Every structure is written in structure tokens, then in C-alpha cells.
């Protein structure tokens, strides 16, 4: 398989974007989905730590801010 096979079937702006970024729209959607799943898992773990009393309210607040202020993946189309 060639390193350019992912371009098969693309045309116009979609092809240009994929060639410059190395990723297709489907790749971006997959990464965004994974990021949502990972963030949800991290949130559930954080809530469990809070509920069990393993971290303070202040630590929970700081971790929550850090978790939800992460920058979303760049989609490559100015979105």
C-alpha cells in the first residue's frame, strides 16, 4: 500500500486539504470521536476520585478545568 492511497477517490478542495495535512475528513472525525471518548473516561475517573474523597474539592476543580480546557483537535478547514 502506497503512502498516498488514502487520497483515492478525493477531488478538489478535499484532495488539496488531504495532501497538505496528510489526513482526510474521515480521519479528523475518527480523532474527534476518540478524543470525546477519552475525555469522557477521564471525567468518569475524576468524578470517582472526588466521590471517594481521594482528592480535595480544590483539586477536583483544578483537574476539571484542565480536562475541559484542552484544545479540541484541529480539523484543518478553519473550523
N, C-alpha and C positions, 0 to 999 in steps of 0.2 A: 504494500500500500504506500502510495506516494504521500509526502507531507502536504501536498496540495489537493488531495482527494476530497477534503471537506468543502472545497469550492464547487464541486459538481452540482449542477442544477441552479446555481445562483446567477443573477444577472443584474446589470445596472448598479444602482447605489448599494444594494445588498452585497453584491460581489465586491465592489470597491471597499466597503466597510470591512468585510471579512478579510480581504487581502491586507489591509493596513493594520487591523487589530489581531489577526490570527484566530478569530472566533466568529461564529455565526450567531444569529439571533437565538437559535435553539440552545447554543452553548451558554449564552447570557441568562436565558430563562432557567436552565438547569442550575447554574451557580446561584441565582437568586433564590431558587427553591431550597437548595442545600443550606444557604445562609439562614433562611427563615427557620428551617428545622433545627439547625444547630443553636440558634438564638433561643428557640422555644425550650430546647433541652437545658440550656444554661439557666434560663429563667426558672424552670421547674426545680433545678438543683439549688438555686439561690433561695427560692421560697422554702424549700425543705430545711436548709440551714437556718433560716430565720425562725421557722416554726418549731424547730428542735432546740432553739436557744443557743446554738453554736456560734452565732455571730450577733453582735450588738445591732440595735436599730440604726445607729450611725453607719456602721459597716455595711449593713443591708442597703441603706440609702446610697452610699458611695458606689457600691457594686452595681446597683440598679442603674444609676446614672451612667456609669461606664458601659454597661451592657447595651443600653438603649441609645447611647450617643455614638455608637460605632457607625462609621460611614458605610452606606449601602454600596454594593458593587457598582462600578462604573459600567454603563450599558454601551458606551461608545457612540451614541447617537445624540448626545446633548440632553438626554433625559435624566 
